[in-house]
Amino acid sequence: MAGGKRVAARRAAWICFADECGQTLKPHKAATWAPRGVTPIAHVTATGNARVSVAGLVCYRPGHRSRLIYRTKTSGRGRKGEPKGFRERDFARLLDAAHRQLQAPIVLVWDGLSAHRSARMRALIAARSWLRVYRLPAYAPELNPIEQAWSGLKRSLANLPARTASSLAIAVKNRLKRMQHRTHLIDGYLTGTGLSPPAPARP
């Protein structure tokens, strides 16, 4: 990480922490309110193998507002041979979108997922001169601030009675959009990993 911060400062780059998560039609159970003596019941279908995968970036640069950039992908609708989750080309499209939005070089920090280490992914990275990549240590989710974003997302979806992949995808996007507009939340995710949130830019 220290090397990545030095490179980011030298190149006036954003440090972007990346990760993926997924949500199915079977929601996480959580405590809720109900009249005394009445057990609350959440009616869900939980059938099928529909899954909404999310790949996202928590983006940090001193003097700039912290950012959350993400893309979603729905799978498991019964199509034969349909890939699950994000593949190398999907990650590349996310990084290209982040580069256009941030308008600066990117220092990417992510884990050792096989799709991150494949020959195809290495070629896609090498073709982007504005991109530098650093890998997190194995089994160190506490060092990745976007892990806390996923935790908040899953808590907000607890007991959700989504019945279709489309309704689940809408719910996931709505909650992530709320996070995007709450910079203090993203700053909190950064602080939780020991990073100081970016100071506001001077007028």
C-alpha positions in Angstrom: 0.0 0.0 0.0 2.8 2.4 0.8 4.2 2.0 -2.7 0.8 2.5 -4.2 0.3 5.8 -2.2 3.7 7.1 -3.4 2.9 6.2 -7.0 -0.5 7.9 -6.7 1.0 11.1 -5.3 3.7 11.2 -8.0 1.1 10.7 -10.8 -1.6 12.8 -9.2 -3.7 9.7 -9.4 -6.8 8.3 -7.6 -6.4 5.3 -5.4 -9.3 3.0 -6.2 -10.1 -0.1 -4.0 -12.0 -2.7 -5.9 -14.0 -5.7 -5.0 -17.1 -7.7 -6.0 -20.2 -9.0 -4.1 -23.4 -10.8 -4.9 -27.0 -10.9 -3.8 -29.6 -13.6 -4.4 -33.4 -13.7 -4.0 -32.9 -15.3 -0.6 -32.4 -12.3 1.7 -30.2 -11.9 4.8 -32.4 -12.2 7.9 -32.3 -9.3 10.4 -34.2 -8.1 13.4 -37.2 -5.9 12.8 -40.1 -4.2 14.5 -43.4 -5.9 15.1 -46.3 -5.7 17.6 -45.6 -7.5 20.9 -46.3 -11.2 20.6 -46.5 -11.2 16.8 -43.6 -12.8 15.1 -42.8 -10.8 11.9 -42.8 -12.9 8.7 -41.0 -11.9 5.5 -42.6 -13.6 2.5 -40.0 -14.4 -0.2 -39.9 -16.8 -3.1 -36.1 -17.7 -2.7 -36.6 -19.9 -5.8 -34.4 -20.1 -8.8 -30.7 -19.2 -9.0 -31.0 -15.5 -9.9 -28.1 -13.4 -8.7 -27.2 -9.8 -8.9 -23.4 -9.3 -8.9 -21.8 -6.0 -8.2 -18.3 -4.8 -8.9 -17.3 -1.5 -7.3 -14.6 1.0 -6.5 -14.1 3.2 -3.5 -12.0 6.0 -4.9 -9.6 8.2 -2.8 -7.6 11.3 -3.7 -6.5 14.1 -1.4 -8.3 17.3 -2.0 -11.2 15.6 -3.8 -14.6 14.2 -2.7 -14.5 10.4 -2.1 -16.3 8.4 -4.8 -18.2 5.1 -5.1 -18.3 3.8 -8.7 -20.0 0.5 -9.5 -21.6 -1.7 -12.1 -24.1 -4.5 -11.7 -24.7 -7.7 -13.6 -27.7 -10.0 -13.3 -27.2 -13.8 -13.9 -29.0 -17.0 -13.3 -32.0 -16.6 -15.5 -31.7 -20.1 -16.9 -29.6 -19.3 -19.9 -27.3 -22.2 -20.8 -23.7 -21.4 -20.4 -24.4 -18.0 -18.8 -21.3 -16.9 -16.9 -21.7 -16.0 -13.2 -20.3 -12.7 -11.9 -17.8 -10.4 -13.5 -15.2 -11.5 -16.0 -12.1 -9.7 -17.2 -13.8 -7.7 -19.9 -16.4 -6.5 -17.4 -13.7 -5.3 -15.0 -12.0 -3.5 -17.9 -15.2 -1.7 -18.7 -15.7 -0.6 -15.1 -12.1 0.7 -15.0 -12.6 2.6 -18.2 -15.8 4.2 -16.9 -14.0 5.2 -13.7 -11.1 6.7 -15.7 -13.5 8.8 -17.7 -15.4 10.0 -14.6 -12.3 10.7 -12.5 -10.3 12.2 -15.4 -6.9 11.2 -13.9 -4.7 8.1 -13.7 -5.8 5.3 -11.4 -3.8 3.2 -8.9 -6.0 0.1 -8.5 -5.8 -2.0 -5.3 -7.6 -5.3 -5.2 -7.4 -8.9 -4.1 -6.0 -12.1 -5.7 -9.2 -13.3 -7.3 -8.4 -15.6 -10.3 -10.0 -13.2 -12.8 -7.7 -10.4 -11.5 -4.6 -12.5 -12.1 -5.4 -14.2 -15.5 -3.3 -13.6 -18.6 -6.3 -11.8 -20.2 -6.6 -9.4 -17.3 -2.9 -8.7 -17.3 -3.1 -7.9 -21.0 -6.0 -5.5 -20.5 -4.1 -3.8 -17.7 -0.9 -3.5 -19.8 -2.9 -1.8 -22.5 -4.0 1.0 -20.2 -1.0 3.4 -19.6 -3.0 5.4 -17.0 -3.5 2.3 -14.7 -1.2 0.8 -12.0 -2.2 -2.2 -10.0 -1.3 -3.4 -6.5 -2.6 -6.5 -4.8 -3.9 -6.8 -1.3 -2.4 -9.4 1.0 -4.3 -12.7 1.1 -7.2 -12.8 3.6 -7.1 -9.1 4.4 -10.6 -7.8 3.8 -10.2 -5.3 6.7 -7.7 -3.4 4.4 -10.3 -2.9 1.7 -12.8 -0.1 2.4 -15.3 -1.3 -0.2 -15.9 -4.4 1.9 -17.6 -2.1 4.4 -19.8 -0.8 1.6 -20.9 -4.3 0.7 -21.6 -4.9 4.4 -23.9 -1.9 4.5 -25.5 -2.9 1.3 -26.4 -6.3 2.6 -27.8 -4.9 5.8 -30.0 -2.6 3.9 -31.4 -5.5 1.8 -32.2 -7.6 4.9 -35.7 -9.2 4.9 -36.3 -7.8 1.4 -39.1 -9.7 -0.3 -37.7 -9.5 -3.9 -39.5 -11.9 -6.2 -37.6 -11.5 -9.5 -34.1 -10.8 -10.6 -35.2 -7.4 -12.0 -36.8 -6.2 -8.8 -33.7 -7.3 -6.9 -31.4 -5.5 -9.3 -33.5 -2.3 -8.9 -33.2 -2.5 -5.1 -29.4 -3.0 -5.2 -29.0 0.0 -7.5 -31.2 2.2 -5.4 -29.2 1.5 -2.3 -25.8 2.0 -4.0 -27.0 5.3 -5.5 -27.9 6.5 -2.0 -24.3 5.7 -0.9 -22.9 7.6 -3.8 -24.6 10.8 -2.5 -23.5 10.3 1.1 -19.8 11.2 1.0 -19.5 10.9 4.8 -20.3 7.2 4.5 -17.5 6.6 1.9 -15.1 8.6 4.1 -16.1 6.3 7.0 -15.3 3.2 5.0 -11.8 4.7 4.3 -11.3 5.6 8.0 -12.3 2.1 9.0 -9.2 0.7 7.2 -6.9 3.3 8.8 -6.9 5.8 5.9 -7.6 9.4 6.5 -10.5 10.7 4.4 -9.5 13.3 1.8 -9.5 16.9 3.0 -11.8 19.2 1.1 -10.3 21.0 -1.9 -9.4 24.6 -1.2 -11.5 27.2 -3.1 
